[in-house]
Amino acid sequence: MLEIKNLSFHLAGNSIFSLASAYIPAGSKVGIVGRNGTGKTTLFKLIKGEYLIDSGEIQVKKGAKVGGVSQDVPNGPESLITTVLSADTELTNLLHEEKKAVDPQQIATIQERLSDIDGYTAKARASTILSGLGFSASEQQKPCSEFSGGWQMRVALASVLFSEPDLLLLDEPTNYLDLEGSVWLESFLYKYQKTIVLISHDRNILTRSVNKILHLENKKFTLFSGNYDFFIKSYNEIKKLEQSIIKKEQKKKAHMQAFVDKFRAKASKAKQAQSRLKALEKMQLKPQLRSSKVASFYIPSSIALAPPLVSLSDVAIGYDEKIILEHLNLRIDPEDRIALLGANGQGKSTFSKLLADKLLPKSGTITKSSKLRVGYFSQDLKDTLIPNQTPFEHLTFQFPNSKKGTIISKLALGGLTEDQISIPVKNLSGGQKARLAMLLATLHEPHLLILDEPTNHLDIESREALATSLNRFSGAILIVSHDPYLIDLVATELWLVKSGGVKRFESDLDSYQKLLLTKNIKNDKIKPSENEKESKANYKKGSLNKNSLTKELKKAETRVQKLQEMRRSLDKHLSDPDIYSPTNESRLKKLEFKDIELNKAIKLAEKIWIESWEKLELRDKS
């Protein structure tokens, strides 16, 4: 589907890629990973032809349709559903021709083609995608111009998903989604039948929705089979091997240097010494192993206060005359680790602003500890950072009496280097801005830390570093995040924001995601198949009893378990660094083919398992 040969590219005088090559077979689902600045988005622009390559070539399969989210978000008077439908140009043209056609043969030809491309279910499919991304049926009929930029980006995403390109390019698609939308997208991509190339810092989507990882490092590409978890294992094994080789070379180098030093002056050994000296110089030119360590986050802890930190009694909040949340009766104690769940627009950010004193209650009582200090990280960095000021100036304003060295030390603790602290905020990268905002939120040793989408601009390694620092923090934390990996690592309690209220979710995140996934599976059913119709008829007749359904479910579970065992065995082979050597090319191709076939089998087995579970659930309710 996509082949990159000896690609070299410079941007603003900097070398981004140098003789980089990779081959992505049709039907692959590839996650692109690499540290910030390694050229992930640049690679997309090269594939789409937005940049001209310096040398080498990028070949996309002839006739393949390439699609990605447009930077020009839809904001016109057309409804959301009309906008999404128009993304499929062939469908739009056929429907237009069908209206004008009068010749029976022409009409028949058009209708046959519409049937081939599922044109008559197009509206239902478009509606399903919009629903999965958070738009209600009534909202789908509204014009795009009525929605904010973030929601318009969702419409742009829905459009490209609906158009079903042969090569789907997605750059951080979950950045403007909530957790519910991310879970739906994860499921959609898992079931997508064509080729996907995805840039993401969302570890869950890279683990559950892709079957290959393209790693960008040292201006080169390395393609790994398996998901992100298996990439990490393989990568670490390769690095261990490299480290071992480097240690051996260092030992050899030391031995050679000792020989040179000892015998350089002796005429009888001069030739050998000179030879080893040349070998030593060659060894020094070899690239050294790069450290993958990332800077930690500085989140200082304060002396604990007596509980509760915050108590809400029948509180209502909103904007102007509109009430968003009401009847809030909650409390937060020291060391509570709370994650807010709920779809966008339900009031998660509003609730966060209330606790951060950014919003006053409409009614009710809020009681806070008299010594309480709150740190607040806003998802909109413009709320915290001043574009024309440098990080050094931001901290100097916070600590006007501190010495320059003290300010620089604090910035370094937050992960900002000395060359970054004098750059205006507007010229910093997203990750650097996020680090500065986190530093400002935590400098005064808060007792309660409120984080509204803290990982939007962070790469995977930085997200893991943030989670580590949060787990070391001894105060209370309240998180709003679409990143389930961060929630799973940090939160010990889940609160659900829904239908104008906030209540505790009495289960774990995995259960919540399964609940969303089950809901999505039910919503994705555009029309029942013959098997489904037959099953429903059997329920009415009572021909399917609980015992047979339980056996069916058990059988499906066993099948999934066996396939997962096969998956673990295959992944063990694929994580062996030796398999990627040129001598094993034939064996690697066989394993990759088996990998694709096994993914299909697992997908089918999981589908059967879910359907069996739904049958049993329906039987219990009837």
N, C-alpha and C positions, 0 to 999 in steps of 0.2 A: 504493500500500500504506500509506504513512504520510505525512501532511501536517501541517506545523506552521505556524500562521498567527499572526503578530504576537505571539509568546509573550513575556510579561514575568513575571519571577519574582524574589522577594526571599527570602533565607535569612539568618536571624539578623541582620536589619537591613541586609544587604549585597545590592546589586543583582547578580544572576547573569546574567539575560537581559533584554534590552530590545528589544521589537518585533522579535524574531528569527523568521525564516521559512525553511522548507525543504520541498521535496517529494521523496520517495523512491519511485520507481516499483517495482511488484512485480517480483520476480526480481533486484533489485539486491543487490550485496554491498558494504556500505558500512563503511569504517573511520572511526571518529570519532577525531580527533586535536586536540591543543591543549595548551598549557602546563598544568602542574598548577594547579588552582584555577579553571580556566575553566568548570567545570560539567559535565564529561562524565558522571560518575556521577549527578549531579543530574538531567540530562536523562533518563537511563534511568528514574529513580524517577518522574519526571513522566509518562513514556510509560506506565508500569505502573500509574499512579494512586496511588502511595504518597505523593506530595505533591500538594496542590491548587494549581493555577496561579493567579496573581494576575489576569492578563488574557490574552486571546488564546484559541487552542484547539489541541488536538492530536487529529487524527482518524486512526484506524486503520481500514482497509477493513472494512466491515460483515461480520461472520461470521468474520473471520480469527482464527486461534488464535495468541496471543502467548505465547512461552515464554522463560524465562531460568533460570539456575542459582539454585536456592533457597538462601537463607541458612541454612535449617534442614537441615543435612547429615544424610543417613540414618545412623542409628547403632543401629538396632534388631536383633532376632534374625533378620530375614529375610535370605536369601542375596542376594549381589550381583545375580545374574541375575534373581531374583524381583523385587527392588527396581526394576531397570531396566525389566522387562516391565510392571510396574504403573504406570509413568509414562504409558503409553498407556491412558487410561481407557476409550475405546471398545473396544479390544481386550480389556481385562480384563473388561468387562461382557459382551461377546459370548461369550467363553470360558466365563464363569459361566453364562450363559443356555443355552449349548449342552449343558452337563452336565445341566441340569434339564429341558430340553425333551423332550417325548414326541410332540408332534404332528409328523408328517412334513413338512407344509408349513412349519411354523415352523423346523424343523431345516434345511430346504433354504434358507430365507431367510437364516438365520444363517450357514450355510456359504458362501452366495453373497457375503455382505458380508465375511466373513473372507477370502475369496479376493480381493475387490476391494482390501482394505487390506493384502494380503500377510501376513495373520495367521498362515498356516501356516509362514512363514519367519521369524516374529518372534523366536523363540529364537535362531536362527542369527545374525540381524542384531544382536540385543542382545549376543550373545557376541563378535561381530566388533568391536563398538564397545569393549567392555570390554577385549578383547585389545589393541586399538590404544592404549588408555590405560594399558597396562602390567599388566593382571591375567591371570594364567595360568588355564588351564581349571580347575585344582583350587581356585584362590583364588575363582573366580566362584561356587563352591558354598558358600563360607564365609559366616557372618553378618556384616553390616556392623559390628557392635559389636567385631569382632576387629581392625579396622583403625584407624590413627591418623587425626587430623582431616584431614591433607593428602590421604590416600588416600580418605577419605569424600567430600571435595570432588570427587575424580575420579569417584566413583560418581554424585554429583549432576550432574556435567557429562555423563556417559554417559546418564543418564536423560533430560535435556532434548534431547540429540542424537537419542536413539531415538524420542522423541515426535514429532519432525519438525514443529515449529510453523510456521505460515505466516510469522510474523515471529520470527526467532530473535535474541534479545538476549544478547550475551556481553560481560562486563566483565572484562578481563584474564584470559582463560581459561588462558593458558600460565604464569601465576605459580606454579601448583602442579603443573606438569608438568616432566618432564625433557626433554632434547633429543629423545629418541626419541618421546615423547608429543607434543611440539610439531610434529615433522615429520609424524606421523600426522594430527594435527588440521588442519594446514595443507592436507594432501591431501583430507581429509574436507570441509572448508569449500569448497575449490575445486570439488568435485563436487556440493555441496548445491544442490538445484534451486529452493529457495524463497528468501525475502528474509532477508538477514542484516544486522544492525547490530552492529558490533564495536568495542569500546574496547580498544585494545592499544598497548603501547609496543614491541612486537616488530616491528622493521622488516621482517624476512623475511615474516612472515604478512601484513603490510600491503602488501607488494609482490607476493606470489604468490597471495593468496587473495581479494583484493577488487578491484572494478572502479570504485569511486567512493570519494572521501574527503570527509567532512563536517568542515570546519575550524571550530573554535570560537575566536573571537578578538573582543575588544572587545564582548562581550555579544551578538554576532551569529553567524549560521551562514552559511557559504559552501560550496556543494556543487561539488566538482570531479570531472569524469569522468577515469577512469584510476586506476592504482594509486598507491602512496605516492611512488615515484620521480618519476612524472609530475606529481604534486601539487607536489612540491618545485620542479620546473622552472617550473611555471605560477605558483606563489606568488612565486618569486624574480623572474619577469618582471613580475608585477604590482607588486611592491615597487620594482623598478627604475623602472617607469613613475611610481609615486607619488613616488619620490625626485626624479625629473626634474621633475615638476610642482611639488614643494615648492621646488626650486632656482629654478625660474622665478618662482614666487610670491615667494620671498625677494628675488630680484633686482628684481622689480617693486615690492615693498614698500620696498626701499632707495631706489629711484628716486622713489617717491611721497613717502617721508619727507623726502628731500632737497628736493623741490619745496615741501612744507609748511613746512619750516624756513626756506627761502629767501624764500618769498613771503607767509608768514603776516602780516607786518607791513604789506604793501603793500595799500592799499585796492583798487586795480584788480584784484588777484589774490586777494583775500580769499575770494570765493565759490568759486573753483576749489580753493583750499587747503582750505576747510572740507569740500568735497565729497570730496576725496581723503583727508582725515583720517577721515571716516566709513568710507570704503572700507578704509582701513588698519585700523580697529578691527574691522571684519568679518573681515578676513584673520587677525587675531590670535586670533579665536574658533575658527578651523578646527582640527580635531584634527591633531596632528603624527604623523609616522610613528613607530611604536613599535619600539624595538630588540629583536631576537629573541635577543640574545646571552645566554648563560647563564654562570654562574660556573664556572670551571675547578676541577679537583681538585688539591690540593696533595700531590704524591707525591715527596718529596725522594730523591735518589740518594745512595748512600754510596760510599766508596772500594772498588774491586773487590778481591775476595779471589782467591787462587789456587785453581784447580779441584782436586778437586770440592768443591762446597759441602756436598753430602750424598751418601753412598754407602750402599746397602742390600745386605746379603749374606744371602740365604736367610731373610728376615724373614717372620714370621707375626704377624698382628694379629687382634683380635676382642674380644668382650665376655664376661666371666665364662668359661664353659667353651666358648663357641662361637667357632670360628675363622671369620673373614669372608674374609680374604685370606692367602695363604701363598706360599712360594717366591718372594719378591720380591727380584730382583737388578737394581737400578737405580741410576742416579746422576743428580744434577742439577748442572750447571755454571753459572758466572756467565753472565748474558745468555740462558739458556735461556727460551723462552716456550712453556710446555706447557699444553695443554687436556686435561682428563680427559673422555673419552667413556664412555658406558655407561648402562644403564637405572637408574632409582631402585631402591635396595635392593641394588645390586651391590657397593657399598663405596667410592664416590667420596669421600663426606664422611669416612668412617672413615680412608681413606688420607691425606686432608688433615689430619685431627687428629693423625695419627701424625707427620707432618712438622712440625706446629706445636707439638709437645710437649704436646698435650692428651690423648694416649693412648700408653701404653707398649707396646712389642712383646711378644708372647708368647714369641717365640724369634727367633734370628738376631742379626745385628749391624748397628747403625746407626752410621756414622762421620760426624761433622760437623766442619766447620772450627771451630777454637777461638774465632774471633772472629765467628762467624756470628750475625747478628741476623735474626730472622724476624718479619714482620708478618702478622697473621692476621685476615681478615674473615670472620665467621661468618654463615651464612645466617639464623640465628636471632638477631636483634639483641638479644634479651634476654640472650644470653650475654655481651654487651659493655657494654650501656648500663643505667644504673640509673634506673628510671622517675621517681623523685621528685627527682633531681638535674638541675640545668641543665647545658647544654654548658660554660658557664664553670666550673662546679664540677668537671666531668669533667677539664678540662685543668689546672685548678689542682692537682688531686690528682697529675697526671703531672709537673707542674713547680711544686712548692711554693715555690720561691725566686724565681720569675719575677714581674715587675711586672704590674699589671693591664693596662697598655697592650700589653705583649708577648703576653699571653694572648688579648686581643681581636684582635690582629693575626694570630695563628696561626689563630683561628677564622674570621677573614675570608678567609684564604688557602684554607680548606677550603670556602668558599661559604656560610658562615653569617653573616647580617647582624646588626648590633648589637641590633636589636629581638628577634632570635630567641635570642640567647645567654643570656638571663635567664629563658627559659621552661622549665619542667620537661619532661624528655624525653617523658613520657607525653602531653604536649599538642602535641608537634611532629608535622608530617606525616611520612609514610613516607620521602619523599625527603630531608627534613631529618635524620631519624634516620640514614639511610644515609650521608649526607655526614659526620655526626659520627663514625660507626663507622669510616668509611674514614680519617678524619683520625687517629683514635686508633691505627689499625693501621699507619700510615705515619710517625708523628711522629718515631720514633727511627731514621730512615733505614735501613730494612731492606735486607739483601743478597738476601733471598728473600721475596717477597710471595705469600701464599696467599689466594686469593679464592674463597669458597664462595657462589655465587649473588649477586654484587655488584649486579646490575641490577634485582632484584625490585621495588624501590620507586622506580625512576628513570624519568622520562619520556624520550622519544626524544632530545631535545637534550642532556639530562644524560648519557645513555648514550654519545653521541658525544663529549662533553667528557671522560668517563672514559677512553674508548679513546685519545683524543689524549694525555691525561696519562700513561697506561700506556706508550704508545709512546715517550714522552720519558724514562721511568724506565730507568736503566741496569742495574738488578739483574735477578735471575731472577724469573720469574712462573709460578705454577701456578694455573690457573683451573678451577673447576667452574661451568658455566653452561648454562642451557637457551636462551641467546640466541646463535644462530649468527652473527648480525651482529658481536657483540663478539668471538667466537672467531675469526672470519675476519679481523678487523682486527688482532688482537693476537697470536694464537698462531702459532708457526712449527713446532710439533711436536705431534702428537696421541698420547695414550696411551689405550688401551682397557681399561676395568675390566670384566671379565666372567669368569664361571665360577670365581670364587675367585682370580683372578690379575690382574696388570697387565702389559700388553705394548704395545710401540709399534705404532701403526697406520700401516702403510707407504704411506699415500696421503693425499689431502687431504680437507677437510671436505665438499666438494661430492660426492666419491665416496662418503663415508660416508652422506650424506643420500640419495643415489640408491640405495644399498644398502638403507637402511631403507624407502624408498619402494617399491622393487621387492618387498621382503618384504611390505609392507602390501597392495600390489595383489594379490599371490597369496593373502594371507589373507582379503581382502575378497570373494573369489569364493565365494559361498554355494553355488551349484550351476552346473555348466557349461552354457553355452548350446548350441544345436544346432550352431552354427558351430564351437565349441570341441570338441565331441564329434567332429565331422567331421574337424577338423584332427588330433586325436589318432589317429583311425583312419587318416588318410593317412600319418602318421608310421610307424605299424606296417606299412602296405603299402609304405612306401618311395617313395611317389609324389611326395613333395616333396624335391627334391634341394637341395644347399647353394646352387647358383647361383641358382635361382629364389627362394629365401628371401632371399639377399643383395640381389637386384634389388627384391624387395618392400620390404625395409628401406630401401634407397636411395630408392625412390619415396616412402615415408612421410616420410623425412627432408627430401626436396625440398619436399613439401607443407607441412610444418611451417615450413620456412625462408621459403617464399613468404607464408604467413599472417603470420609474424612481421614480414616487410617491410611488409605491409599494416598491421599493428599499429603499426609505427613511424611510418608515414605518417599514420595516423589520429590517433595521439597527438600528432603535431606540430601538427595542426589544433586538437586539444583543448587544447593548452598555450598557444595564442594568446589573450592576455587579451581581445582584441576580440570573440571569439566569445561571451563571457558578457554582452555589452551587450544591452539590451532590443531593439535593432533587428535582432539576429541570432537572436532566439528560435526562429524557424522552422527555420533552418539548424542550430542547436544540437540541436533535437529529432531531426532527421534523423541527425546525427552520433551522438547517444546511442543511437538505434535500431541504427545500424550497429555501434556499439561492442558492444552486447549480442549481436548476431548473430555478430560476429567472435569474441567470447569463446567462444561455443558451438562455432564451427568449429575454433578452436584446440584446445579441450578434446577434441573428437572426433579431430582429427588426431594429437594427442599420445597419445591412447589407442591409436589404430591403430599408431603408432610403437612404443609399449611392447610391444604384442602381437606385432608383427613381430620385435622384438628377442628376446622370450621364445621365439618359435618357432625362431629361429636358434640360440639358446642351447640349447634342448632338442634340436635336431638335432645340435649339436656333442657333446652328452653321450651321445647314443644310439649 
